[in-house]
Amino acid sequence: MIAALLRQITAPETAQHLAALAAGAPASAPVSLCLDLPGQETDWLSLLPAGQPWWYRARPAHGEYRLAIGHALQVASAGDNRFAALDGAFAGFCQDWRRNGPALAFSGFAFAADNAAPLPNALVAIPTLLLECRAGRCTLTLSTPAGRLSQAQAEWPTLLAARPATKAAKTLPARPEPLAEQAWMARVVAALRDIGKGSLAKVVLTRCRPIEGSAPFAAGDILARLNAQQPASVVYAHGNGAQVFLGASPERLVAKNGRQVRIDALAGTAWPGSLALADDKNRHEQSLVVRAVVEALSPLCDGAPQVGAVEEHAAGQLRHWRSRIVGTARPDSSLFDVVRALHPTPAVGGFPSAVARAWLAAHGEQRHAWYSGGFGILTPDGDGEFSVALRSALLDGNKALLQAGAGIVAGSDPVQELAEIEAKFGTLRAALSDDTLQADRGNRRA
C-alpha cells in the first residue's frame, strides 16, 4: 500500500498538475490535488502516523473511511468568540483554495470555551495528506500552501514512513472508586434538589475513569474494534503527535448540505438489564433536547424546522431515543453559525442551556480534551458535518482516560444514573483491548 501511495506522490505528472493548480495563486492559498487510488479498499488504520498530527473519521455502515495526516494549514481559537474566529479563518482559506475536485478540512472543539489542554480548545485544519475510501472508491488528496509547493513535495513521502510493530496492550485491573462514586451521586442529589426548586430542568453530569495498560495503547487497534462494534456510529480520532482523542459517537450535532441542515435530537439511554427506554424519564429527557434544538435553530432558518418521529437508535449495547430535525438555513447562515447556536445541546449540557452551564461551572464540572464538544469535517463550499464527541477516551502512552455522562432530570435515580455511566464506559472499555471483557468479569467475581 505504501509503495503505491509513494508512486502517486512522486510521479512527474503529479508535480505538473500541482504546479498548474498553484500558478498565479497567493503564497498562502491552499492547493489540493485529488488522485484516484484504484483497487485499494481500506480503512487506512495501518497508516496511522507517530509524532505528527492526524485525524480519522469513519462511518463503517456506509463504507466511508478517512485518514488525514499532517497539517497544511491550521487555525486554533478559544473563548466566547471561538466559532466566529474559526468561521472567518476558514472562509479566508476557501476564498483562494485551488483544487481539482472535492477537498476537506477537519475540525474539533471542546465543550467549554476555556478548556485548552491537551488539545487546542477549537481547531480547524486542512490536512497535508487525505486518504479516503467511500463506497469502494479510494482517493489521495495532497494539500499545501501555494508558496510551499516545492518543500511540500519533498516532505510528503516522509509522512508515509513504515510504522514499527507495536505490542498489544492488555488493560490492567481497575482500582475501586467508592469515594468518587459517592461524590458523584452527591452531585446528582444536589442537581435533583435544584431541579425540584425549578432552577433548571436538566443538567448533564460526567465522570472520568482512568485505565492503565500493560503497554502503550494502539489507537489503530481500538479504532478497528470500534468500527466493528458500532458500525452505525461515527468513529473518530485526532492525534496531536503525543496524545490521541478517540471515540464512537451516535449523535450528529449538525450536517449542512447547501441550505439544508439536519440535526439529531438524541437523549435517553437504555442497556441490557436497565429500565425500559420508554419510561417517563427517558421520554422527558429526549423531549427537552427536541425543544431546545428547534428553538436554537429557528432564527437561522427560513420557515420552521421539521421534527421527525421519535425512533429508537442503537449504539452498540446502548439504545437511545432520536428525532431527526431538518431545516432550511438562511443564505447567510454558515455551518459554524449553526454550531454556535446549537452547542451545547441539552444532550450534553442541560436545559435551559445557560442556566445548566452556570450550574456545571459552579459545581466543578471538568471535561477533558474534546469530550462532549464536537468533531467534524468541512468543505470549501460551506458544507460539512459535526458529530457530538461522545463515548471518548484520551490516550497517552499506556494510560487512557475515559469520560461519560448522564442526563439528570426530575425523577432521576442516582444509583440508576451511575449504572448508566458504567454502561457507557463499557463501550470504550470493550474496545481498549481484546482482554477487557474477561478482565472485567474476573474483577466482578473477586
BAKOLLUM-476143 format. One record per residue (C-alpha): residue number from 0; x, y, z. Coordinates in steps of 0.5 Angstrom, whole numbers. Layout:
// residues N
+------+-------+-------+-------+
: resi :    c1 :    c2 :    c3 :
+------+-------+-------+-------+
:  NUM :     X :     Y :     Z :
...
+------+-------+-------+-------+
***
This chain:
// residues 446
+------+-------+-------+-------+
: resi :    c1 :    c2 :    c3 :
+------+-------+-------+-------+
:    0 :     0 :     0 :     0 :
:    1 :     5 :     5 :     2 :
:    2 :     9 :     4 :    -4 :
:    3 :     3 :     5 :    -9 :
:    4 :     2 :    12 :    -5 :
:    5 :     9 :    14 :    -6 :
:    6 :     9 :    12 :   -13 :
:    7 :     3 :    17 :   -14 :
:    8 :     6 :    23 :   -10 :
:    9 :    13 :    23 :   -13 :
:   10 :    10 :    22 :   -20 :
:   11 :    12 :    27 :   -25 :
:   12 :     5 :    28 :   -27 :
:   13 :     3 :    30 :   -20 :
:   14 :     8 :    35 :   -20 :
:   15 :     6 :    38 :   -26 :
:   16 :    -2 :    38 :   -24 :
:   17 :     0 :    41 :   -17 :
:   18 :     4 :    47 :   -21 :
:   19 :    -2 :    48 :   -26 :
:   20 :    -6 :    49 :   -20 :
:   21 :    -2 :    54 :   -16 :
:   22 :     0 :    58 :   -22 :
:   23 :    -1 :    65 :   -20 :
:   24 :    -4 :    64 :   -13 :
:   25 :    -2 :    68 :    -7 :
:   26 :     3 :    64 :    -3 :
:   27 :    -2 :    63 :     3 :
:   28 :    -7 :    60 :    -2 :
:   29 :    -9 :    52 :     0 :
:   30 :    -7 :    48 :    -6 :
:   31 :   -10 :    41 :    -6 :
:   32 :   -10 :    35 :   -12 :
:   33 :   -14 :    29 :   -11 :
:   34 :   -12 :    23 :   -14 :
:   35 :   -15 :    16 :   -15 :
:   36 :   -12 :    10 :   -12 :
:   37 :   -15 :     4 :   -16 :
:   38 :   -16 :    -2 :   -12 :
:   39 :   -15 :     0 :    -5 :
:   40 :   -21 :    -1 :    -1 :
:   41 :   -19 :     0 :     6 :
:   42 :   -20 :     3 :    13 :
:   43 :   -13 :     6 :    13 :
:   44 :   -11 :     4 :    20 :
:   45 :    -5 :     1 :    18 :
:   46 :    -2 :     8 :    16 :
:   47 :    -3 :    12 :    23 :
:   48 :     3 :    16 :    24 :
:   49 :     7 :    17 :    30 :
:   50 :    10 :    24 :    32 :
:   51 :     5 :    28 :    28 :
:   52 :    -2 :    31 :    28 :
:   53 :    -7 :    26 :    25 :
:   54 :   -15 :    26 :    24 :
:   55 :   -19 :    20 :    23 :
:   56 :   -27 :    19 :    21 :
:   57 :   -31 :    13 :    19 :
:   58 :   -38 :    11 :    18 :
:   59 :   -37 :     4 :    17 :
:   60 :   -44 :     2 :    16 :
:   61 :   -44 :     7 :    10 :
:   62 :   -37 :     4 :     8 :
:   63 :   -34 :    11 :     9 :
:   64 :   -27 :    12 :    12 :
:   65 :   -22 :    18 :    12 :
:   66 :   -15 :    19 :    15 :
:   67 :   -12 :    25 :    15 :
:   68 :    -4 :    26 :    16 :
:   69 :     0 :    33 :    18 :
:   70 :    -3 :    40 :    17 :
:   71 :    -2 :    44 :    11 :
:   72 :    -6 :    50 :    14 :
:   73 :    -9 :    51 :    21 :
:   74 :   -12 :    56 :    26 :
:   75 :   -14 :    55 :    33 :
:   76 :   -18 :    59 :    38 :
:   77 :   -21 :    60 :    45 :
:   78 :   -26 :    64 :    48 :
:   79 :   -33 :    66 :    47 :
:   80 :   -32 :    68 :    40 :
:   81 :   -28 :    62 :    38 :
:   82 :   -33 :    59 :    33 :
:   83 :   -34 :    66 :    30 :
:   84 :   -26 :    66 :    29 :
:   85 :   -26 :    59 :    26 :
:   86 :   -31 :    61 :    21 :
:   87 :   -27 :    67 :    19 :
:   88 :   -21 :    64 :    18 :
:   89 :   -24 :    58 :    14 :
:   90 :   -27 :    63 :    10 :
:   91 :   -21 :    66 :     8 :
:   92 :   -18 :    59 :     7 :
:   93 :   -23 :    58 :     2 :
:   94 :   -23 :    64 :    -2 :
:   95 :   -17 :    62 :    -6 :
:   96 :   -17 :    55 :    -5 :
:   97 :   -14 :    52 :   -11 :
:   98 :   -17 :    45 :   -12 :
:   99 :   -18 :    40 :   -18 :
:  100 :   -24 :    37 :   -14 :
:  101 :   -27 :    35 :    -7 :
:  102 :   -23 :    37 :    -1 :
:  103 :   -24 :    37 :     6 :
:  104 :   -22 :    41 :    13 :
:  105 :   -22 :    37 :    20 :
:  106 :   -25 :    41 :    26 :
:  107 :   -25 :    39 :    33 :
:  108 :   -27 :    43 :    39 :
:  109 :   -28 :    43 :    47 :
:  110 :   -35 :    43 :    51 :
:  111 :   -33 :    49 :    55 :
:  112 :   -30 :    56 :    51 :
:  113 :   -24 :    56 :    56 :
:  114 :   -21 :    49 :    56 :
:  115 :   -15 :    49 :    53 :
:  116 :   -11 :    42 :    55 :
:  117 :    -8 :    38 :    52 :
:  118 :   -12 :    40 :    45 :
:  119 :   -13 :    47 :    43 :
:  120 :   -20 :    49 :    45 :
:  121 :   -22 :    50 :    38 :
:  122 :   -18 :    48 :    32 :
:  123 :   -19 :    47 :    24 :
:  124 :   -14 :    44 :    20 :
:  125 :   -13 :    43 :    12 :
:  126 :    -9 :    36 :    12 :
:  127 :    -3 :    35 :     8 :
:  128 :    -5 :    28 :     6 :
:  129 :   -12 :    26 :     6 :
:  130 :   -14 :    18 :     5 :
:  131 :   -21 :    17 :     3 :
:  132 :   -25 :    11 :     2 :
:  133 :   -32 :    12 :     0 :
:  134 :   -37 :     6 :    -3 :
:  135 :   -31 :     3 :    -5 :
:  136 :   -27 :     9 :    -9 :
:  137 :   -21 :    11 :    -6 :
:  138 :   -17 :    17 :    -7 :
:  139 :   -11 :    21 :    -4 :
:  140 :   -11 :    29 :    -3 :
:  141 :    -5 :    33 :    -3 :
:  142 :    -5 :    40 :     0 :
:  143 :     0 :    45 :     1 :
:  144 :     0 :    53 :     1 :
:  145 :     2 :    55 :    -6 :
:  146 :     8 :    58 :    -3 :
:  147 :    11 :    52 :     0 :
:  148 :    10 :    47 :    -6 :
:  149 :    17 :    45 :    -7 :
:  150 :    18 :    44 :     0 :
:  151 :    12 :    40 :     1 :
:  152 :    13 :    35 :    -5 :
:  153 :    20 :    33 :    -1 :
:  154 :    16 :    33 :     5 :
:  155 :    10 :    28 :     3 :
:  156 :    14 :    22 :     3 :
:  157 :    16 :    22 :    10 :
:  158 :     9 :    22 :    12 :
:  159 :     8 :    15 :    10 :
:  160 :    15 :    12 :    13 :
:  161 :    14 :     5 :    15 :
:  162 :    10 :     4 :    22 :
:  163 :    14 :     0 :    27 :
:  164 :    10 :    -6 :    30 :
:  165 :     7 :    -5 :    37 :
:  166 :     6 :   -10 :    43 :
:  167 :    -1 :   -11 :    44 :
:  168 :    -4 :    -7 :    51 :
:  169 :    -8 :   -11 :    56 :
:  170 :   -12 :    -7 :    61 :
:  171 :    -9 :    -8 :    68 :
:  172 :   -15 :    -9 :    74 :
:  173 :   -18 :    -2 :    75 :
:  174 :   -18 :     0 :    83 :
:  175 :   -25 :     1 :    86 :
:  176 :   -27 :     8 :    87 :
:  177 :   -32 :     8 :    92 :
:  178 :   -31 :    15 :    95 :
:  179 :   -31 :    18 :    87 :
:  180 :   -38 :    14 :    86 :
:  181 :   -41 :    17 :    93 :
:  182 :   -38 :    24 :    91 :
:  183 :   -41 :    24 :    84 :
:  184 :   -48 :    21 :    87 :
:  185 :   -48 :    27 :    92 :
:  186 :   -48 :    32 :    86 :
:  187 :   -54 :    28 :    83 :
:  188 :   -57 :    29 :    89 :
:  189 :   -55 :    37 :    89 :
:  190 :   -58 :    37 :    82 :
:  191 :   -64 :    34 :    83 :
:  192 :   -65 :    39 :    89 :
:  193 :   -64 :    45 :    84 :
:  194 :   -69 :    42 :    79 :
:  195 :   -74 :    41 :    84 :
:  196 :   -74 :    48 :    86 :
:  197 :   -75 :    50 :    79 :
:  198 :   -68 :    53 :    78 :
:  199 :   -67 :    48 :    72 :
:  200 :   -70 :    42 :    68 :
:  201 :   -64 :    38 :    66 :
:  202 :   -56 :    38 :    68 :
:  203 :   -51 :    33 :    65 :
:  204 :   -46 :    30 :    70 :
:  205 :   -40 :    27 :    68 :
:  206 :   -35 :    22 :    71 :
:  207 :   -28 :    20 :    69 :
:  208 :   -25 :    13 :    69 :
:  209 :   -17 :    12 :    69 :
:  210 :   -15 :     6 :    65 :
:  211 :    -8 :     3 :    65 :
:  212 :    -5 :    -2 :    60 :
:  213 :     1 :    -7 :    60 :
:  214 :     4 :    -3 :    54 :
:  215 :     2 :     4 :    50 :
:  216 :    -5 :     3 :    48 :
:  217 :    -5 :     3 :    40 :
:  218 :   -10 :     8 :    37 :
:  219 :   -11 :     4 :    31 :
:  220 :   -13 :    -3 :    34 :
:  221 :   -18 :     1 :    39 :
:  222 :   -21 :     4 :    32 :
:  223 :   -22 :    -2 :    29 :
:  224 :   -25 :    -5 :    35 :
:  225 :   -30 :     1 :    35 :
:  226 :   -31 :     0 :    27 :
:  227 :   -33 :    -7 :    28 :
:  228 :   -37 :    -6 :    35 :
:  229 :   -41 :     1 :    33 :
:  230 :   -42 :     1 :    25 :
:  231 :   -48 :     6 :    25 :
:  232 :   -44 :    11 :    29 :
:  233 :   -39 :    16 :    27 :
:  234 :   -32 :    13 :    29 :
:  235 :   -27 :    19 :    30 :
:  236 :   -20 :    21 :    33 :
:  237 :   -15 :    26 :    33 :
:  238 :    -8 :    25 :    35 :
:  239 :    -3 :    31 :    36 :
:  240 :     3 :    27 :    36 :
:  241 :     3 :    25 :    43 :
:  242 :    -4 :    24 :    46 :
:  243 :   -10 :    21 :    42 :
:  244 :   -17 :    23 :    43 :
:  245 :   -22 :    18 :    40 :
:  246 :   -29 :    15 :    41 :
:  247 :   -35 :    13 :    37 :
:  248 :   -41 :    18 :    37 :
:  249 :   -48 :    16 :    36 :
:  250 :   -50 :    23 :    35 :
:  251 :   -50 :    28 :    30 :
:  252 :   -50 :    36 :    32 :
:  253 :   -51 :    38 :    25 :
:  254 :   -50 :    37 :    18 :
:  255 :   -50 :    42 :    12 :
:  256 :   -51 :    41 :     5 :
:  257 :   -53 :    47 :     1 :
:  258 :   -58 :    50 :     5 :
:  259 :   -61 :    44 :     8 :
:  260 :   -59 :    43 :    15 :
:  261 :   -60 :    36 :    19 :
:  262 :   -59 :    35 :    27 :
:  263 :   -60 :    29 :    31 :
:  264 :   -64 :    30 :    38 :
:  265 :   -62 :    25 :    42 :
:  266 :   -63 :    23 :    49 :
:  267 :   -65 :    18 :    54 :
:  268 :   -61 :    11 :    55 :
:  269 :   -62 :     4 :    56 :
:  270 :   -58 :    -2 :    56 :
:  271 :   -58 :    -9 :    58 :
:  272 :   -61 :   -10 :    65 :
:  273 :   -63 :    -3 :    65 :
:  274 :   -70 :     0 :    66 :
:  275 :   -74 :     1 :    59 :
:  276 :   -72 :     6 :    54 :
:  277 :   -80 :     8 :    54 :
:  278 :   -80 :    10 :    61 :
:  279 :   -82 :    17 :    63 :
:  280 :   -75 :    20 :    65 :
:  281 :   -72 :    18 :    58 :
:  282 :   -78 :    21 :    54 :
:  283 :   -78 :    27 :    58 :
:  284 :   -70 :    28 :    57 :
:  285 :   -71 :    27 :    50 :
:  286 :   -77 :    32 :    49 :
:  287 :   -72 :    37 :    52 :
:  288 :   -67 :    36 :    47 :
:  289 :   -72 :    37 :    41 :
:  290 :   -75 :    43 :    44 :
:  291 :   -68 :    47 :    45 :
:  292 :   -66 :    45 :    38 :
:  293 :   -72 :    47 :    35 :
:  294 :   -71 :    54 :    39 :
:  295 :   -64 :    55 :    37 :
:  296 :   -64 :    53 :    30 :
:  297 :   -71 :    57 :    28 :
:  298 :   -67 :    64 :    28 :
:  299 :   -62 :    61 :    23 :
:  300 :   -68 :    58 :    18 :
:  301 :   -73 :    60 :    13 :
:  302 :   -79 :    57 :    16 :
:  303 :   -80 :    53 :    22 :
:  304 :   -75 :    47 :    23 :
:  305 :   -79 :    40 :    21 :
:  306 :   -79 :    35 :    27 :
:  307 :   -79 :    27 :    25 :
:  308 :   -82 :    22 :    29 :
:  309 :   -78 :    19 :    35 :
:  310 :   -75 :    13 :    34 :
:  311 :   -70 :     8 :    38 :
:  312 :   -63 :     9 :    36 :
:  313 :   -58 :     3 :    37 :
:  314 :   -51 :     5 :    39 :
:  315 :   -47 :    -2 :    41 :
:  316 :   -50 :    -5 :    47 :
:  317 :   -54 :     2 :    48 :
:  318 :   -60 :     5 :    46 :
:  319 :   -63 :    12 :    45 :
:  320 :   -69 :    16 :    43 :
:  321 :   -67 :    20 :    37 :
:  322 :   -71 :    25 :    33 :
:  323 :   -69 :    28 :    26 :
:  324 :   -70 :    35 :    25 :
:  325 :   -69 :    39 :    19 :
:  326 :   -69 :    46 :    17 :
:  327 :   -67 :    51 :    11 :
:  328 :   -62 :    55 :    13 :
:  329 :   -62 :    63 :    11 :
:  330 :   -57 :    64 :     6 :
:  331 :   -53 :    68 :    11 :
:  332 :   -52 :    62 :    16 :
:  333 :   -46 :    59 :    16 :
:  334 :   -44 :    52 :    19 :
:  335 :   -41 :    55 :    24 :
:  336 :   -47 :    59 :    26 :
:  337 :   -51 :    53 :    27 :
:  338 :   -46 :    50 :    31 :
:  339 :   -45 :    56 :    35 :
:  340 :   -53 :    57 :    36 :
:  341 :   -54 :    49 :    38 :
:  342 :   -48 :    48 :    42 :
:  343 :   -48 :    45 :    48 :
:  344 :   -55 :    42 :    47 :
:  345 :   -59 :    39 :    53 :
:  346 :   -56 :    32 :    51 :
:  347 :   -49 :    34 :    54 :
:  348 :   -50 :    41 :    58 :
:  349 :   -57 :    41 :    60 :
:  350 :   -64 :    46 :    60 :
:  351 :   -64 :    52 :    60 :
:  352 :   -57 :    52 :    57 :
:  353 :   -54 :    58 :    60 :
:  354 :   -57 :    56 :    67 :
:  355 :   -54 :    49 :    66 :
:  356 :   -47 :    51 :    64 :
:  357 :   -47 :    56 :    70 :
:  358 :   -49 :    50 :    75 :
:  359 :   -44 :    46 :    72 :
:  360 :   -39 :    51 :    73 :
:  361 :   -41 :    53 :    80 :
:  362 :   -40 :    45 :    82 :
:  363 :   -33 :    44 :    79 :
:  364 :   -35 :    40 :    73 :
:  365 :   -29 :    38 :    69 :
:  366 :   -29 :    35 :    62 :
:  367 :   -22 :    33 :    58 :
:  368 :   -20 :    34 :    51 :
:  369 :   -26 :    35 :    46 :
:  370 :   -31 :    30 :    50 :
:  371 :   -38 :    33 :    49 :
:  372 :   -35 :    38 :    44 :
:  373 :   -35 :    37 :    37 :
:  374 :   -31 :    33 :    32 :
:  375 :   -33 :    35 :    24 :
:  376 :   -31 :    36 :    17 :
:  377 :   -32 :    42 :    13 :
:  378 :   -32 :    43 :     5 :
:  379 :   -29 :    49 :     1 :
:  380 :   -36 :    50 :    -1 :
:  381 :   -39 :    51 :     6 :
:  382 :   -42 :    44 :     7 :
:  383 :   -40 :    39 :    13 :
:  384 :   -42 :    35 :    19 :
:  385 :   -40 :    35 :    26 :
:  386 :   -42 :    30 :    31 :
:  387 :   -42 :    31 :    38 :
:  388 :   -36 :    28 :    41 :
:  389 :   -38 :    22 :    46 :
:  390 :   -36 :    15 :    48 :
:  391 :   -29 :    18 :    48 :
:  392 :   -22 :    16 :    51 :
:  393 :   -16 :    20 :    52 :
:  394 :   -10 :    16 :    50 :
:  395 :    -3 :    18 :    53 :
:  396 :     2 :    12 :    52 :
:  397 :     0 :     6 :    57 :
:  398 :    -6 :    11 :    60 :
:  399 :   -13 :    12 :    58 :
:  400 :   -18 :    17 :    61 :
:  401 :   -25 :    15 :    59 :
:  402 :   -31 :    20 :    60 :
:  403 :   -38 :    19 :    60 :
:  404 :   -44 :    23 :    63 :
:  405 :   -52 :    22 :    65 :
:  406 :   -57 :    27 :    64 :
:  407 :   -61 :    29 :    71 :
:  408 :   -68 :    31 :    70 :
:  409 :   -74 :    30 :    75 :
:  410 :   -75 :    23 :    77 :
:  411 :   -67 :    21 :    76 :
:  412 :   -65 :    16 :    81 :
:  413 :   -57 :    17 :    83 :
:  414 :   -56 :     9 :    83 :
:  415 :   -59 :     8 :    76 :
:  416 :   -55 :    14 :    73 :
:  417 :   -49 :    12 :    76 :
:  418 :   -50 :     5 :    73 :
:  419 :   -52 :     9 :    66 :
:  420 :   -45 :    12 :    66 :
:  421 :   -42 :     5 :    68 :
:  422 :   -45 :     2 :    61 :
:  423 :   -43 :     8 :    57 :
:  424 :   -36 :     7 :    60 :
:  425 :   -36 :    -1 :    58 :
:  426 :   -37 :     2 :    50 :
:  427 :   -30 :     4 :    51 :
:  428 :   -27 :    -1 :    55 :
:  429 :   -29 :    -6 :    51 :
:  430 :   -25 :    -3 :    45 :
:  431 :   -19 :    -2 :    49 :
:  432 :   -16 :    -9 :    49 :
:  433 :   -18 :   -16 :    47 :
:  434 :   -18 :   -18 :    54 :
:  435 :   -22 :   -12 :    57 :
:  436 :   -29 :   -16 :    58 :
:  437 :   -25 :   -22 :    61 :
:  438 :   -22 :   -18 :    66 :
:  439 :   -28 :   -14 :    68 :
:  440 :   -31 :   -21 :    69 :
:  441 :   -26 :   -23 :    74 :
:  442 :   -26 :   -17 :    78 :
:  443 :   -33 :   -18 :    79 :
:  444 :   -32 :   -25 :    81 :
:  445 :   -27 :   -22 :    86 :
+------+-------+-------+-------+
***
